[in-house]
Amino acid sequence: MAAEHADSGFNIFPMDQFVIRPLFGNHGMTWYTPTNQALWMGIAIVAVVLLLVIGTRGRALVPSRTQSIAEVFYGFTYKMIEDINGKAGLKYFPVIMTLFTFVVFANILGLLPYSFTVTSQAAVTVFLALAVFLSVTIIGLVKNGPGFLKVFWISSAPLPLRPILAIIEVISYFVRPVSHSIRLMGNMMAGHAVIMVFAGFAGALGIFAVFPVVAIMAVYGLEVIVAFIQAYVFAILTVIYMNDALHPGGH
């Protein structure tokens, strides 16, 4: 029965694509082992440098295509920060711009055949989310001192409700890294897993593979959109959290 099931053509393992593997050999991994995750993270970083540093080094009045793309990223991120945080938030523009661009490239590169989606890994998304959380908290405490605690005190609420809401706000604040990281990781994993499932059916259905192939094309197109949307969501949540550090108590 096992052999019969193995030959049925429906052996689909959509989660295999998220397994971290060593690039050379198969002798286990240590902290310094080059892996597929490290490779594609490095490629994403190189892509960011090529776009934001190399692509804009000329600063031409008539921009090249690469410079035009970089300027779109620049203008989009600048306006997002200014609209939410005001001029005070622009001090942190380089960090948020780099974070947004990295997540975009990590998501898009993960859609290439035989690639690896680094933003599907908790190790990556949790690290990014924790970095944002700790940075916002430290900036808020340094800039405002004890006044940063106003972020938990909703002064616009009726007085009897404020202590209860403060407890809810404290819990919500410390849950932020979890929701921030899982949202990105979960969305990137889900779409890729669906594509792999349809690809498995396409390989098993022979001449009827046209149906799953059409489904793959539709889901793939959706995933391209999701890649940008999730990068935007991750960046705008970072900006919103930064607003708490810059303007605590602004409920």
N, C-alpha and C positions, 0 to 999 in steps of 0.2 A: 504493500500500500504506500509506503514511504517513497519507493522508487517511482511508483506510478504518479504520485503527487509531484515529485520533483520534475517529471517529464511533461507535466501538464502545461507549462509555459506561464503559469500564473504565480511564479515565485517573485513576489514584489516586496522589496524591503526598503520603503521610502526613507527610513531613518538612517540607513547606511551612509548616505551622503554627508551626514553631520558628524561622522566619526573622525576624530583627530588621529592622523597616522604619521609615522616618521617618514621623511622624504627618502632616506637611504636605509635599506635593510629592513628587517622586521624583528629587531632584537630588544624590543621594549623601549620605553622612553624615560628620560630624565629631564630635569629642568632646562638643560642646555641642548637637548635633541632638536635638530631642525625638523619642523613639522609642516604639514600642508597649511595649517592655520597661520603659522609664523610667516610662511611664504606669501600667502595672499594678503595678510596684513601689511607686510612690507611693500607689496605691489600697490596697495591702496595708498600708503604713505608716499610712495614715489609718484603716483598719479596726482596727489594733492600738490606736491612740490612742483611737478611739471606744469600744472595749471596755474597755481598762484604765484610761483616764484619765476620759473623759466619763461612761462607764457606771457608774463606781464613785464618782463625786464626792460623792454623797449619803450613802454609807455607812449606808444605812438598816438598822434591825434586821430589818425585813421586806423582804428585797431584791427589787428588780425583776428581770425576766427577764434583762436585760443584766448586772446585778450578779451574779445567780446563775451565769451562764455564766463571768463573770470569776472568781468565787470557786472554781468547779470547776477552771479553769486554775491558779489560785493554789495550791489545795490539792494538786493533782496534782503540780505542779512542786516545791512545798515538800517533799513526802514523798519524791519521787524523789531530791532533793539530800541530804536528811537521812539517808535509808537508805544511800546510797553514801558520802557524804563526812562525815557526822556534822554536828555543830553548826558546825564550822569552815567547811564549805562554804556555809552559809547567807549568808555575807558576800557571795557572788557570785550570790545568788538573783536580783536584778533583771536582771542581764545574761542569765542562762540563761532566765529567764521571758520576757524580750523576744524572745530568739532563737527559742525554741520557738513562741511565739505568732505571730511573723512568718512562720515556715516553714509553720505550719498555714494561715494566711490566704493565703499565696502559692500553696500547693498547691490549696486549695479554690477560690479565685478562678479558677484556671486551668481549672476544670471548667465555667465558665460559657460559654455560646455566644458566639463572636466575641471571646473573651478571649485572654490570652497567659499562658502558664505560665512565670513568671520563674525558677522552680527547675529548669527544663529546660535552663538556660543555664550552661555551665561558668564564665562570667565571674562569675556570682552565687554558685554553690555553692563554687567554688574560693576566692573572696574570703572567704566565711563560714568555710570550713574553715581557711584560712590564718590568719584572725583568731583562731580558737580555738587553733590550734597555737602561734602566737607568744605569745598571752596566757598559755597554760599554761606554756610554756617560761620566759617572763620571770618569772611568779609563782613558779615552782618555784626558779629561780636566786636570786631576791631573798629568798625565805623560808628557803631551805635552804643557799644558797651551794654549795660543792663537794659537800655532802651530797645534792644533787639527783641526782648521778650514780649514786646507789644504785638509781635506777629501772632501770638497765641491768645491775645485778649481782644475780643471783638467788641469795641466800645459802642458800636451802633446797635447792638442787641440789648434787649431789656436786662436790667441789672441782675435779676434772679437767675437768668439763663446763662450769664457770662461764665461762671465757674464750670458749668457743665460743658459749654462750648469750648472752653479753654482745654479741658481734658481731651475732647474730640480733636481739637486742633493739634495738640501735642502728639497724639497717636497718628494723625494724618501726616504730620511733618516727618516723623521717623519712618513711616511706611513709604515715603516718596521714592527712595532708591529702589525699592522692590517693584513698585508699579512702573517706574521710569525704565527699568531694565527689562522687565518681563514683557512689556508692551512691544518693544522693538524686537526682542528675541522671538517671541511667540508669533508675531506677524510674518517674520522672515522665514521661520521654520514651516509654518502652515502652508504657505503658497508653494514653496519648493517641494514639500511632501506631496501635495496634490498633483503637481506636474509629474513627479516620479511615478505616482500611481497610474496616471493616464498613459505614461510612457510604457509602463509594464503591460498594460492592456493592449497598447498598439503593437507591441512585439508578439503578443499571443494570439491576436485576432486575424492575422494574415491579411486577406483582401478586404476585410471589414475594418481595417485599422484606420480608415479615413475618419471615422467618428471620433475616436480618442485623439487623433492628430489635430482635428479641428478644435477639440476641447483644450488640447495643449496650447495651441496658438492663442486661444482666447484667454486662458489663465496666464500665459506668459506676458501677453499685453497688459493684463491687469497687474501682474507683478512688477512690471516696469514702473507703472504709476504708483504702486504701493511703496516701491523702493524710495521714490522721492518724497511721498507723503510721510512715511515713517521717519525719514531724516528730518523733515520739517517739524513733525510732532516732537521729536527728541530735542531739537534746537529750541522750539518755542517754549517747551516746558522748562528748559534750562533758563531761558530769558525770564519767564514768569517767576521761577524760583529766585532768580537774581533780584527781581523786583522787591521781594521780601527783605533781602539784605540791604537794599538801598532805601526802601521806604517802608520800614516795619510799621505795622498798625494801620496800613492804608486799606483796610477792608471796606 
